[in-house]
Amino acid sequence: MQRGLLGKFWDITKLGRLSYDPRSSVTFLLATDTRIILSSFFW
């Protein structure tokens, strides 16, 4: 289940990266950091 949630979360961050709004870029970077942290806990 955690893998599935991270997968959905990753899809959302990818969509954020595709838009060129600077705020989305910041959100993407923060989300990537969060994803790495979550991954270290789950794996």
C-alpha positions as CSV (number, residue, x, y, z in Angstrom):
1,M,0.0,0.0,0.0
2,Q,2.8,2.4,0.9
3,R,4.3,1.8,-2.5
4,G,1.0,2.7,-4.2
5,L,0.7,5.9,-2.2
6,L,4.2,6.9,-3.0
7,G,3.5,6.2,-6.7
8,K,0.5,8.5,-6.7
9,F,2.4,11.1,-4.8
10,W,5.2,10.9,-7.4
11,D,2.8,11.3,-10.2
12,I,1.5,14.5,-8.6
13,T,5.0,15.9,-8.2
14,K,5.8,15.0,-11.9
15,L,2.7,17.0,-12.9
16,G,4.0,19.9,-10.8
17,R,7.3,19.7,-12.5
18,L,5.8,19.9,-15.9
19,S,4.2,23.3,-15.3
20,Y,6.5,26.3,-15.4
21,D,5.1,28.1,-12.5
22,P,8.0,28.9,-10.1
23,R,5.9,27.9,-7.2
24,S,5.4,24.5,-8.7
25,S,9.1,24.1,-9.0
26,V,9.6,24.9,-5.3
27,T,6.8,22.5,-4.5
28,F,8.4,19.8,-6.7
29,L,11.7,20.2,-4.9
30,L,10.1,20.0,-1.5
31,A,8.0,17.0,-2.6
32,T,11.1,15.3,-3.9
33,D,12.9,15.8,-0.6
34,T,9.8,14.5,1.2
35,R,9.7,11.5,-1.1
36,I,13.3,10.6,-0.4
37,I,12.8,10.9,3.3
38,L,9.6,8.7,3.1
39,S,11.5,6.2,1.0
40,S,14.2,5.9,3.5
41,F,11.6,5.0,6.2
42,F,9.7,2.5,4.0
43,W,12.7,0.7,2.5
